Amino acid sequence: KRDRAVWSMDLSISIPSYLLSLWNPDAVRDSLLTLLSQKGKGFYAFKRGYIPHGAFPLNTATGLMVTTSTFSVYVMWWIRGVYSYYVHTGDGEFVRSVFGDVGDAFGWLETQTRPSPESRTPLLYANLFNDLSWDYTIRRVGFSGATNLIWAKAYEEAAWLAAKVMGDPGAAGRWRGRAAGIRKAVFEKGFKPFNLWDARLGRFRHTTMEDSPFTHEVNAQAALYDFVRGKAAHRLLDLIRDRLRVEWGPLSADRRFPLVLHGRHNSKVMPALAAYEVAALMKHRRFAEALDLTRRTWLPMLEQGTGTTFWEWYGEGGGRPRGAFPSLCHPWSAWILEVLTTSLTGIKPAGGGFSVFEFDPAAVVGCAEIGGLSFRVPTPGGTIRGEWAREGAGVAYEAEIPDGIEGRLAAGAGVVARRGARGRGIARGGRFKDRIKVFLSSQ
C-alpha cells in the first residue's frame, strides 16, 4: 500500500463492512478522530471548517502536498462516516463531541457554491481545484453530479443525528431543507453549457461542463438514493448495464476522459463503485442481476490469488493492477460485504446501535438461486443470530434478537409473512422482539 493513511471517503464507505465483520468500534472512532485532529493545522488553517481528507504527518513532503489539495466530497463523506458509526454503535457521546465540527463543515461547503439557474439553490461548483475525489487525475469543472448527490445524503443523515441524538430540531429542519433543495435543483434546466440531468437520455452528467462520457458513480448513486424512482430508476439501471458493463464489472466511464496526464482513473472498474450498483439493483428487486454483478466484480480478485483482500481497481483487461500506485488491499472495495449482509439477512440498523433495525426480507425471498444461509449480525447489545432456508415457493426464516433491540418490518417490503405451523407470523404493527420466526413468500 502506497500511503498507509486514513482517507475519509475510503474510511466511510468501509465502516459498515468493517463493523459487521470484525466489530472494533474503537478503530473506527479513532480513525474519524485522526482526520479531525488535523483540522485547522498547516494549510488546512486557510479552510475554516474544512475536515481534512487524508491523515498524513504534516511535517512530511507528502503531508504538505495533501494539505494543499481540496476534496470537497471527502468532507461530506466524513460526515456520513459519523452517521454510519453511530447507527452501528450507538455512541452518542462521540456524536455530541463532533457535532460542532459537522456544522462547521457544512458552513465551509456552502462557500464552494454557485446558485442553480432556476431556483437559485446553492449547489457545489467545482472550480478545477476544490472538488478532487478518488478520480483526482480527472479534475472536475462545473456543477458536479456525484458531489451534489452525496451532499444531499450528508445533509439528510446529519439532520437525523441532529434530531435523534442532539435534540436540535432547528438544525435538523435546516439541513433537511437544504437536502430537499439540492434534490430538486439537480434536475433544473438552464445550466451552461449542459444541464446536470440529461432528460433525453434519463441520466446525470459528470458535470455541467461535459456532455460525455457517461459516468458510473453519479448514476448508480441516483438509482440507489432515490433521486430517480420507479420506471425512471429501472431505465437508468438498464442504461448503466448497457453502456458500462464488461466481463469484470462496470467501467467508471464508457469512454476515456480527454486531457489527463495518465490513465490511472480513466475508464476503470472500481469495485467500490460497483457496490453502489449492486445495492441499487437489490433495492429495485433485480436480484439475479445484483448477484451476477457481485460475482463478476469480486470473484476474479479472489481467483487471481489475493486470498483475502480486494483491489482498488482492475488493471487493463480485468487483471491485477500494476505499478506503484494501485493498492491490492483497499478497504473501500469491501463495501460489498455490507451490501450483501443487509440484503441477504434483511436486517439493517435504523436506530443508534441497532436499538431499532429495519427488517426487509425482499432479497431473502427474491434471490431464488440461494438455497439458504446462516448469519450473525454484531450489535452493542449482543449478536443477532439467524438462518433461513428455501422451502418450495417460500422461505422459512428464524432469528434470535438480543434484549433491548426491536425489529420493524420495512414499508413496502413486498413479502407476506404467513402465520401458522411454520412460524408465528409478524407481530402487531410489524414489530419483532426476542425472535423472528416466519414463513416468507412473495405477494
C-alpha positions in Angstrom: 0.0 0.0 0.0 1.5 3.3 -1.1 0.3 5.7 1.6 -0.9 3.7 4.7 -3.1 6.6 5.7 -6.7 7.2 6.6 -8.8 8.8 3.8 -12.3 9.9 4.7 -14.2 8.6 1.7 -12.4 5.2 1.8 -13.0 5.0 5.6 -16.7 6.0 5.5 -17.5 3.6 2.7 -15.8 0.7 4.5 -17.1 1.4 8.1 -20.3 -0.8 7.9 -18.4 -3.8 6.4 -15.7 -3.5 9.0 -18.1 -3.3 11.9 -20.3 -6.1 10.6 -17.3 -8.4 10.0 -14.8 -7.5 12.7 -16.7 -5.3 15.2 -14.0 -3.0 16.5 -15.8 0.4 17.2 -12.6 1.9 18.8 -10.7 1.6 15.5 -13.5 3.4 13.6 -13.8 6.2 16.2 -10.1 6.7 16.3 -9.9 6.8 12.5 -12.5 9.5 12.3 -10.7 11.4 15.0 -7.4 11.1 13.3 -8.8 13.1 10.4 -10.4 15.6 12.7 -7.2 16.1 14.7 -5.6 17.8 11.7 -8.4 20.3 11.3 -7.1 23.9 11.2 -3.4 22.8 11.1 -0.9 23.5 8.3 -2.6 24.7 5.1 -5.9 23.4 6.5 -5.9 26.6 8.6 -6.9 28.5 5.4 -10.0 26.4 5.1 -12.1 27.3 8.1 -14.4 24.4 9.0 -12.8 22.0 6.4 -12.4 18.4 7.7 -9.1 17.1 6.4 -9.5 14.4 3.7 -6.3 12.4 4.4 -4.4 11.9 7.6 -0.7 12.3 6.8 2.1 13.6 9.0 2.1 17.4 8.4 5.8 17.6 8.6 6.5 15.4 5.6 6.5 16.3 1.9 3.5 14.1 1.3 1.6 15.6 4.2 2.4 19.1 2.8 1.2 18.2 -0.7 -2.0 16.6 0.6 -2.9 19.6 2.8 -2.7 21.9 -0.3 -5.4 19.8 -2.0 -9.1 20.2 -1.5 -11.5 17.3 -1.6 -15.0 18.8 -1.0 -16.8 15.5 -1.3 -14.5 13.9 1.2 -15.8 16.4 3.8 -19.3 15.1 3.1 -18.1 11.5 3.4 -16.6 12.2 6.8 -20.0 13.4 8.0 -21.5 10.3 6.6 -18.9 8.3 8.4 -20.1 9.8 11.7 -23.6 8.8 10.9 -22.7 5.2 9.9 -20.6 4.8 13.1 -23.4 6.0 15.3 -26.2 3.8 13.8 -24.0 0.7 14.2 -22.6 1.6 17.7 -25.0 4.0 19.4 -22.1 6.1 20.6 -24.0 9.3 21.2 -21.2 10.8 23.2 -19.0 10.8 20.2 -21.7 12.4 18.0 -22.1 15.1 20.6 -18.4 15.7 20.8 -18.1 16.3 17.0 -21.5 17.9 16.2 -20.0 21.4 16.1 -17.4 20.2 13.6 -20.3 18.8 11.4 -21.9 22.3 11.4 -18.5 23.9 10.6 -18.0 21.5 7.7 -21.4 22.4 6.2 -20.5 26.0 6.6 -17.3 25.6 4.7 -19.0 23.6 1.9 -21.5 26.5 1.4 -18.6 28.7 0.5 -17.9 26.5 -2.5 -21.3 27.0 -4.2 -22.9 28.9 -7.0 -26.7 29.4 -7.5 -28.6 27.0 -9.7 -30.2 28.6 -12.7 -33.9 28.4 -11.9 -34.4 28.3 -8.1 -31.0 29.9 -7.3 -30.4 27.0 -4.9 -26.7 26.9 -3.9 -25.0 23.8 -5.4 -21.4 22.9 -5.1 -19.4 24.2 -8.1 -16.2 22.5 -9.0 -13.6 25.1 -9.9 -10.9 22.7 -11.1 -9.2 22.6 -7.7 -11.8 22.3 -5.0 -13.5 19.0 -5.8 -10.8 16.4 -6.1 -12.0 12.9 -5.4 -11.0 9.3 -5.9 -10.6 10.2 -9.6 -8.2 13.1 -8.8 -6.4 12.6 -12.2 -9.7 13.7 -13.8 -10.3 17.2 -12.4 -13.8 18.4 -12.2 -15.1 21.8 -13.5 -18.7 22.9 -13.3 -21.6 21.8 -11.1 -20.6 18.3 -10.1 -23.1 15.5 -10.3 -21.8 12.9 -7.8 -20.7 15.6 -5.2 -24.1 17.2 -5.1 -25.9 13.9 -4.8 -23.7 12.9 -1.9 -24.1 16.4 -0.3 -27.9 15.8 -0.1 -27.3 12.5 1.6 -24.9 14.0 4.0 -27.4 16.7 4.9 -30.2 14.1 5.4 -28.0 11.9 7.7 -26.7 14.9 9.7 -30.3 16.0 10.1 -31.2 12.6 11.5 -28.3 12.9 14.0 -29.5 16.4 14.9 -33.0 15.2 15.7 -32.3 11.8 17.3 -29.0 12.4 19.2 -28.7 16.1 19.7 -32.4 17.0 20.2 -31.8 20.0 17.9 -34.9 20.5 15.7 -33.6 23.7 14.3 -30.5 22.2 12.8 -32.5 19.1 11.7 -35.0 21.3 9.9 -32.4 23.5 8.2 -30.4 20.5 6.9 -33.5 18.6 5.7 -34.5 21.7 3.9 -31.1 22.0 2.2 -31.2 18.4 1.2 -34.6 18.8 -0.3 -33.5 21.9 -2.2 -30.4 20.1 -3.7 -32.6 17.1 -4.7 -34.8 19.4 -6.7 -32.1 21.7 -8.1 -30.0 19.0 -9.7 -32.9 18.5 -12.2 -33.2 22.1 -13.1 -32.8 23.5 -16.7 -30.5 26.4 -17.6 -27.1 25.1 -16.5 -24.4 26.0 -19.0 -23.4 24.5 -21.3 -25.2 21.3 -20.3 -27.9 20.6 -17.7 -26.8 18.3 -14.9 -29.8 16.0 -15.6 -29.9 14.8 -19.2 -33.7 14.5 -19.7 -33.3 13.0 -23.2 -31.3 10.0 -22.0 -32.6 9.9 -18.5 -29.2 10.1 -16.8 -26.9 12.5 -14.9 -23.9 14.1 -16.4 -20.5 14.0 -14.6 -20.5 17.8 -14.5 -22.4 20.6 -16.3 -19.3 21.2 -18.5 -19.2 17.7 -20.0 -21.8 16.1 -22.3 -19.8 12.8 -22.3 -18.6 10.4 -21.1 -21.4 8.6 -19.3 -20.1 8.0 -15.8 -21.0 5.3 -13.3 -20.6 7.0 -9.9 -23.3 9.6 -10.2 -25.8 7.4 -12.0 -25.5 4.5 -9.6 -25.9 6.9 -6.7 -29.1 8.4 -8.3 -30.7 5.0 -8.5 -29.6 4.0 -5.0 -30.5 7.2 -3.2 -33.9 7.8 -4.8 -33.1 10.7 -7.0 -34.9 8.7 -9.6 -37.7 6.3 -8.8 -39.9 3.6 -10.4 -39.6 3.2 -14.1 -37.1 6.0 -14.4 -34.8 4.2 -12.0 -35.1 0.9 -14.0 -34.3 2.7 -17.2 -31.2 4.3 -15.6 -30.1 0.9 -14.3 -30.6 -0.5 -17.8 -28.5 2.3 -19.3 -25.7 1.6 -16.8 -25.7 -2.0 -17.7 -25.8 -1.4 -21.4 -23.1 1.3 -21.6 -20.7 0.3 -18.8 -20.8 -3.5 -18.2 -17.7 -5.5 -19.0 -16.8 -9.0 -18.0 -15.3 -8.0 -14.7 -17.8 -5.3 -13.6 -18.9 -1.8 -14.5 -16.5 0.7 -16.0 -16.3 4.1 -14.2 -17.0 5.7 -17.6 -17.9 4.5 -21.0 -15.1 6.4 -22.7 -11.8 7.9 -21.5 -11.7 11.4 -20.3 -9.6 13.7 -22.5 -6.7 15.9 -21.4 -5.5 13.9 -18.4 -1.8 13.2 -17.7 -2.2 9.5 -17.4 -5.0 6.8 -17.3 -4.9 5.9 -13.7 -8.6 6.5 -13.2 -9.7 6.7 -16.8 -12.5 4.2 -17.5 -11.5 1.6 -14.9 -13.6 -0.9 -13.0 -13.7 0.4 -9.4 -15.2 -2.3 -7.1 -16.3 0.3 -4.6 -18.4 2.0 -7.2 -19.8 -1.4 -8.4 -21.2 -1.9 -4.9 -23.4 1.2 -5.5 -24.9 -0.5 -8.4 -25.3 -3.9 -6.6 -27.1 -2.1 -3.8 -29.3 -0.2 -6.3 -30.2 -3.4 -8.1 -31.1 -5.1 -4.8 -33.2 -2.0 -3.8 -35.1 -2.3 -7.1 -35.6 -6.0 -6.7 -33.3 -7.0 -9.6 -31.8 -9.8 -7.5 -30.4 -12.1 -10.1 -28.6 -9.2 -11.8 -27.2 -8.0 -8.5 -25.7 -11.4 -7.7 -24.3 -11.7 -11.2 -22.6 -8.3 -10.9 -21.2 -9.3 -7.5 -19.7 -12.5 -8.8 -18.2 -10.9 -11.9 -16.6 -8.0 -10.0 -15.3 -9.6 -6.8 -14.7 -13.3 -7.6 -11.9 -12.6 -10.2 -9.8 -10.9 -7.5 -10.0 -13.9 -5.2 -9.4 -16.3 -8.1 -6.3 -14.4 -9.2 -4.6 -15.0 -5.9 -5.4 -12.2 -3.5 -6.7 -14.7 -1.0 -8.3 -12.3 1.5 -8.1 -8.7 0.1 -9.7 -6.7 -2.7 -8.0 -4.3 -5.1 -8.5 -0.6 -5.5 -9.3 -1.1 -9.2 -8.9 -3.6 -12.1 -6.0 -3.3 -14.4 -6.2 -3.4 -18.2 -8.2 -6.4 -19.4 -9.5 -7.2 -16.0 -6.2 -8.3 -14.5 -4.4 -7.3 -11.3 -3.4 -3.6 -11.4 0.3 -3.0 -11.9 2.7 -0.3 -10.8 3.4 1.6 -7.6 0.1 3.5 -7.2 -2.8 1.0 -7.1 -3.5 -0.8 -3.9 -4.1 -4.6 -3.8 -5.6 -4.2 -0.3 -8.1 -1.5 -0.4 -10.8 -1.3 2.3 -13.4 0.6 0.3 -13.7 -2.3 -2.2 -15.0 -4.4 0.7 -18.2 -2.4 0.9 -19.9 -5.3 -0.9 -19.8 -7.2 2.4 -22.3 -4.7 4.0 -24.5 -4.7 0.8 -24.8 -8.5 0.8 -25.2 -8.7 4.6 -28.1 -6.2 4.8 -29.7 -7.7 1.7 -29.4 -11.4 2.5 -30.3 -11.1 6.2 -32.9 -8.5 5.7 -31.5 -6.6 8.7 -30.4 -3.0 8.6 -29.8 -0.6 11.6 -32.5 2.1 11.8 -31.7 3.4 15.3 -28.5 4.1 17.2 -26.6 0.9 18.0 -29.2 -1.3 16.4 -31.7 -0.2 19.1 -34.1 -0.5 16.2 -33.5 -2.4 13.0 -35.4 -2.5 9.8 -36.5 -5.9 8.6 -36.8 -6.1 4.8 -36.6 -9.7 3.6 -37.4 -9.0 -0.1 -33.9 -10.2 -1.2 -34.2 -13.2 1.0 -37.2 -14.3 -0.9 -36.1 -12.9 -4.2 -32.6 -14.4 -4.5 -34.0 -17.7 -5.7 -30.7 -19.2 -6.6 -29.5 -19.1 -3.0 -30.9 -22.1 -1.1 -30.3 -20.7 2.4 -27.7 -19.4 4.8 -27.0 -18.7 8.5 -25.8 -15.4 9.7 -24.6 -13.3 12.7 -25.0 -9.5 12.9 -23.0 -7.9 15.7 -24.5 -5.1 17.8 -23.5 -3.3 21.0 -26.3 -5.3 22.8 -25.3 -8.7 21.5 -25.4 -10.7 18.3 -28.4 -11.2 16.2 -28.2 -14.8 15.1 -30.3 -16.4 12.4 -30.8 -18.7 9.5 -33.1 -19.2 6.6 -33.8 -22.0 4.1 -35.9 -22.1 1.0 -38.9 -24.4 1.1 -40.9 -24.6 -2.1 -42.1 -21.2 -3.1 -41.2 -19.6 0.2 -38.5 -19.2 2.8 -38.5 -20.4 6.4 -36.8 -17.6 8.4 -35.8 -17.5 12.0 -33.6 -15.2 14.1 -32.8 -14.6 17.8 -32.8 -10.9 18.8 -30.9 -9.8 21.9 -32.7 -7.8 24.7 -33.1 -4.1 24.1 -33.3 -4.5 20.3 -36.5 -4.2 18.3 -37.1 -5.0 14.6 -39.7 -3.4 12.4 -41.0 -4.6 9.1 -39.9 -2.2 6.3 -42.6 -0.4 4.5 -43.2 -1.9 1.1 -41.1 -5.0 1.8 -43.0 -6.9 -0.9 -43.4 -10.1 1.1 -46.0 -11.9 3.0 -45.2 -13.4 6.4 -47.6 -16.2 6.9 -48.8 -17.4 10.3 -49.3 -21.0 11.3 -47.2 -24.1 12.0 -44.2 -22.7 10.1 -44.0 -19.6 12.2 -45.7 -17.1 14.5 -46.1 -14.5 11.8 -45.3 -10.9 12.2 -46.4 -9.2 15.5 -48.9 -6.4 15.5 -47.5 -3.4 13.8 -44.8 -5.4 12.1 -42.5 -5.4 15.1 -40.2 -8.0 16.5 -38.7 -8.6 19.9 -36.8 -11.6 21.1 -37.4 -13.7 18.0 -38.4 -13.7 14.4 -40.0 -16.9 13.1 -41.9 -16.6 9.9 -42.5 -18.3 6.6 -42.0 -15.7 3.8 -43.3 -15.7 0.3 -43.8 -13.2 -2.5 -47.0 -11.2 -2.6 
